[in-house]
Amino acid sequence: MTKVAVLDDWQDVAQSNTDWSPLIARTEVVFFKQAFIGEEDAVEKLADFEIILSMRDREPLPVNHPLRSTPNTVMTPHLGYGVHETWTAFYRQSLENALAFLDGKPLRVMNPEALRAV
């Protein structure tokens, strides 16, 4: 069975805010709630995982980081969400937002207090 590691979930944010059941049904998912002692500790503990989901605060990993040389590691940037369908939705919504603002009916406003200044 494929093993998936979810790193840096110190406050259960990833585990508690996402429905992992589709992945858990097909893989063995392990949530790492403690930081690794060091880079070698990380490499040792992650050696058997085929998929590593990282929410590290230090990215990209340094060029000489040991995880870069493990044989089963494929690294992707956080642009994994950047598929055509996602970008299409982002751009469509950006256009909708701009047109709605011009019509005096703004959409998806995160800071409505700023509208009072316009």
Backbone as CSV, one residue per row, in Angstrom:
resi,resn,N_x,N_y,N_z,CA_x,CA_y,CA_z,C_x,C_y,C_z
1,MET,0.838,-1.183,0.000,0.000,0.000,0.000,0.885,1.250,0.000
2,THR,0.497,2.221,-0.763,1.231,3.482,-0.844,1.173,4.198,0.492
3,LYS,2.315,4.732,0.912,2.393,5.457,2.176,2.509,6.955,1.899
4,VAL,1.687,7.747,2.617,1.657,9.198,2.465,2.015,9.834,3.800
5,ALA,2.972,10.739,3.783,3.353,11.484,4.980,2.841,12.914,4.857
6,VAL,2.181,13.384,5.907,1.751,14.782,5.973,2.604,15.416,7.054
7,LEU,3.480,16.330,6.637,4.440,16.912,7.569,3.938,18.196,8.211
8,ASP,4.546,18.507,9.322,4.379,19.803,9.986,2.947,20.103,10.399
9,ASP,2.193,19.072,10.759,0.808,19.290,11.190,0.774,19.430,12.712
10,TRP,1.581,20.363,13.211,1.773,20.514,14.651,0.499,20.838,15.403
11,GLN,-0.417,21.550,14.816,-1.645,21.938,15.508,-2.876,21.261,14.903
12,ASP,-2.678,20.150,14.225,-3.772,19.399,13.601,-4.551,20.208,12.574
13,VAL,-3.920,21.216,11.997,-4.619,22.065,11.030,-4.960,21.279,9.776
14,ALA,-3.991,20.598,9.215,-4.242,19.838,7.989,-5.243,18.717,8.243
15,GLN,-5.048,17.982,9.312,-5.905,16.822,9.573,-7.332,17.232,9.909
16,SER,-7.510,18.329,10.619,-8.855,18.698,11.061,-9.616,19.553,10.060
17,ASN,-8.946,20.120,9.076,-9.624,21.020,8.148,-9.851,20.441,6.762
18,THR,-9.553,19.178,6.591,-9.696,18.551,5.283,-10.279,17.158,5.460
19,ASP,-11.108,16.754,4.537,-11.640,15.393,4.539,-10.619,14.492,3.853
20,TRP,-9.853,13.787,4.634,-8.795,12.925,4.121,-9.314,11.542,3.738
21,SER,-10.588,11.255,3.951,-11.093,9.892,3.758,-10.856,9.332,2.351
22,PRO,-10.965,10.127,1.272,-10.683,9.532,-0.045,-9.232,9.046,-0.173
23,LEU,-8.305,9.774,0.430,-6.902,9.371,0.373,-6.646,8.208,1.322
24,ILE,-7.236,8.275,2.510,-7.060,7.208,3.498,-7.636,5.893,2.984
25,ALA,-8.671,5.957,2.185,-9.268,4.737,1.623,-8.317,4.034,0.656
26,ARG,-7.372,4.790,0.085,-6.486,4.211,-0.934,-5.031,4.104,-0.508
27,THR,-4.672,4.750,0.605,-3.276,4.778,1.037,-3.192,4.697,2.552
28,GLU,-1.991,4.574,3.040,-1.736,4.695,4.481,-1.234,6.118,4.715
29,VAL,-1.985,6.920,5.455,-1.637,8.315,5.700,-1.127,8.465,7.127
30,VAL,0.052,9.084,7.261,0.638,9.335,8.576,0.823,10.838,8.728
31,PHE,0.262,11.395,9.800,0.409,12.814,10.095,1.547,12.989,11.091
32,PHE,2.564,13.739,10.697,3.697,14.011,11.574,3.404,15.291,12.353
33,LYS,3.233,15.139,13.651,2.852,16.272,14.489,4.043,16.887,15.213
34,GLN,5.180,16.225,15.169,6.389,16.736,15.815,7.430,17.084,14.763
35,ALA,8.197,18.104,15.046,9.289,18.470,14.144,10.369,17.392,14.190
36,PHE,11.081,17.243,13.107,12.195,16.312,13.075,13.363,16.912,13.843
37,ILE,14.207,16.058,14.385,15.364,16.520,15.151,16.350,17.245,14.244
38,GLY,16.435,16.809,13.020,17.328,17.422,12.039,17.050,16.828,10.676
39,GLU,17.826,17.244,9.697,17.605,16.782,8.331,17.798,15.283,8.190
40,GLU,18.814,14.729,8.834,19.059,13.284,8.740,17.922,12.496,9.379
41,ASP,17.361,13.018,10.474,16.215,12.389,11.123,15.023,12.363,10.164
42,ALA,14.816,13.468,9.456,13.718,13.546,8.484,13.909,12.522,7.376
43,VAL,15.108,12.453,6.839,15.386,11.500,5.756,15.139,10.072,6.224
44,GLU,15.597,9.756,7.422,15.413,8.399,7.951,13.932,8.061,8.144
45,LYS,13.172,8.981,8.725,11.771,8.709,9.012,10.884,8.735,7.769
46,LEU,11.326,9.390,6.726,10.511,9.515,5.518,10.924,8.566,4.401
47,ALA,11.931,7.774,4.638,12.497,6.915,3.600,11.484,5.966,2.967
48,ASP,10.510,5.496,3.721,9.554,4.510,3.204,8.286,5.109,2.612
49,PHE,8.194,6.423,2.563,6.983,7.064,2.042,7.134,7.354,0.552
50,GLU,6.069,7.088,-0.193,6.069,7.396,-1.624,5.599,8.821,-1.894
51,ILE,4.743,9.338,-1.015,4.211,10.689,-1.184,4.436,11.451,0.117
52,ILE,5.012,12.637,-0.004,5.249,13.486,1.159,4.594,14.831,0.893
53,LEU,3.620,15.178,1.721,2.956,16.466,1.622,3.546,17.363,2.699
54,SER,4.170,18.423,2.274,4.879,19.276,3.217,4.248,20.650,3.311
55,MET,4.106,21.120,4.526,3.645,22.481,4.765,4.767,23.255,5.444
56,ARG,5.979,22.975,5.015,7.155,23.585,5.632,7.130,25.093,5.477
57,ASP,7.702,25.754,6.461,7.783,27.209,6.367,9.050,27.648,5.650
58,ARG,9.920,26.731,5.333,11.176,27.061,4.655,11.197,26.400,3.291
59,GLU,10.831,27.156,2.281,10.812,26.618,0.929,11.405,27.641,-0.020
60,PRO,12.010,27.215,-1.063,12.289,25.814,-1.371,13.348,25.253,-0.429
61,LEU,13.421,23.937,-0.379,14.467,23.316,0.424,15.822,23.718,-0.137
62,PRO,16.820,23.865,0.727,18.161,24.195,0.235,18.641,23.170,-0.795
63,VAL,19.453,23.597,-1.714,19.947,22.737,-2.793,20.617,21.478,-2.249
64,ASN,21.308,21.583,-1.139,22.031,20.432,-0.587,21.238,19.678,0.473
65,HIS,19.928,19.911,0.584,19.111,19.224,1.583,19.065,17.734,1.266
66,PRO,19.231,16.872,2.276,19.247,15.419,2.046,17.988,14.870,1.376
67,LEU,16.815,15.461,1.611,15.603,14.944,0.978,15.657,15.055,-0.542
68,ARG,16.436,15.989,-1.045,16.545,16.145,-2.498,17.238,14.962,-3.158
69,SER,17.997,14.188,-2.395,18.754,13.091,-2.997,18.191,11.718,-2.665
70,THR,17.062,11.650,-1.971,16.477,10.338,-1.701,15.882,9.789,-2.996
71,PRO,16.018,8.485,-3.215,15.631,7.909,-4.512,14.135,7.967,-4.826
72,ASN,13.281,8.050,-3.822,11.841,8.025,-4.094,11.195,9.407,-3.955
73,THR,11.981,10.462,-4.001,11.449,11.804,-3.801,11.288,12.542,-5.122
74,VAL,10.075,13.012,-5.355,9.798,13.891,-6.483,9.269,15.176,-5.872
75,MET,9.930,16.270,-6.135,9.538,17.536,-5.517,8.747,18.386,-6.493
76,THR,7.687,18.974,-5.986,6.913,19.935,-6.766,6.723,21.172,-5.902
77,PRO,6.671,22.334,-6.497,6.429,23.541,-5.702,4.971,23.614,-5.296
78,HIS,4.633,24.595,-4.512,3.243,24.758,-4.095,2.354,25.195,-5.244
79,LEU,2.858,25.146,-6.432,2.035,25.451,-7.594,1.274,24.228,-8.063
80,GLY,1.246,23.193,-7.227,0.505,21.993,-7.561,-0.973,22.273,-7.788
81,TYR,-1.443,23.370,-7.241,-2.838,23.733,-7.442,-3.039,24.401,-8.790
82,GLY,-1.971,24.720,-9.493,-2.037,25.527,-10.703,-2.370,24.748,-11.964
83,VAL,-3.453,24.011,-11.935,-3.898,23.332,-13.144,-4.758,24.280,-13.963
84,HIS,-4.947,23.932,-15.209,-5.686,24.790,-16.130,-7.062,25.192,-15.580
85,GLU,-7.780,24.221,-15.031,-9.127,24.492,-14.525,-9.109,25.516,-13.383
86,THR,-8.101,25.414,-12.518,-8.003,26.358,-11.402,-7.710,27.761,-11.900
87,TRP,-6.734,27.868,-12.792,-6.397,29.195,-13.324,-7.570,29.788,-14.090
88,THR,-8.296,28.954,-14.806,-9.473,29.438,-15.532,-10.482,30.030,-14.551
89,ALA,-10.732,29.340,-13.451,-11.673,29.843,-12.439,-11.148,31.128,-11.804
90,PHE,-9.853,31.178,-11.489,-9.271,32.387,-10.889,-9.437,33.585,-11.804
91,TYR,-9.094,33.398,-13.061,-9.168,34.525,-13.993,-10.616,34.935,-14.241
92,ARG,-11.517,33.948,-14.363,-12.925,34.274,-14.551,-13.452,35.070,-13.365
93,GLN,-13.120,34.630,-12.149,-13.567,35.346,-10.958,-12.925,36.722,-10.845
94,SER,-11.684,36.851,-11.263,-11.033,38.168,-11.244,-11.764,39.130,-12.169
95,LEU,-12.122,38.645,-13.332,-12.878,39.472,-14.278,-14.239,39.836,-13.694
96,GLU,-14.935,38.843,-13.120,-16.230,39.103,-12.486,-16.088,40.143,-11.378
97,ASN,-15.036,40.011,-10.568,-14.807,40.958,-9.471,-14.628,42.375,-9.998
98,ALA,-13.827,42.531,-11.030,-13.565,43.860,-11.587,-14.839,44.465,-12.171
99,LEU,-15.593,43.680,-12.930,-16.825,44.194,-13.537,-17.865,44.544,-12.470
100,ALA,-17.977,43.704,-11.448,-18.930,43.983,-10.374,-18.545,45.257,-9.626
101,PHE,-17.267,45.458,-9.414,-16.813,46.674,-8.745,-17.170,47.894,-9.582
102,LEU,-16.921,47.812,-10.884,-17.258,48.929,-11.771,-18.754,49.214,-11.789
103,ASP,-19.566,48.170,-11.571,-21.027,48.329,-11.529,-21.519,48.769,-10.153
104,GLY,-20.593,48.958,-9.203,-20.972,49.373,-7.855,-21.530,48.253,-6.996
105,LYS,-21.295,47.013,-7.403,-21.799,45.848,-6.660,-20.667,44.840,-6.456
106,PRO,-19.647,45.221,-5.680,-18.476,44.355,-5.528,-18.806,42.960,-4.986
107,LEU,-18.063,41.982,-5.478,-18.192,40.585,-5.063,-16.957,40.155,-4.276
108,ARG,-17.127,39.124,-3.446,-16.011,38.473,-2.763,-15.120,39.477,-2.031
109,VAL,-15.702,40.399,-1.326,-14.951,41.455,-0.641,-14.480,40.943,0.716
110,MET,-13.186,40.970,0.933,-12.605,40.492,2.185,-12.465,41.616,3.218
111,ASN,-12.410,42.848,2.759,-12.247,43.983,3.676,-13.232,45.093,3.295
112,PRO,-14.503,44.929,3.639,-15.535,45.882,3.228,-15.274,47.303,3.714
113,GLU,-14.506,47.460,4.791,-14.207,48.809,5.280,-13.433,49.617,4.247
114,ALA,-12.691,48.944,3.380,-11.938,49.646,2.338,-12.859,50.244,1.301
115,LEU,-14.040,49.666,1.124,-14.979,50.190,0.133,-15.484,51.573,0.528
116,ARG,-15.550,51.834,1.806,-16.020,53.152,2.272,-15.048,54.252,1.877
117,ALA,-13.787,53.886,1.657,-12.779,54.879,1.313,-12.781,55.187,-0.184
118,VAL,-13.490,54.384,-0.976,-13.492,54.563,-2.433,-14.570,55.519,-2.854
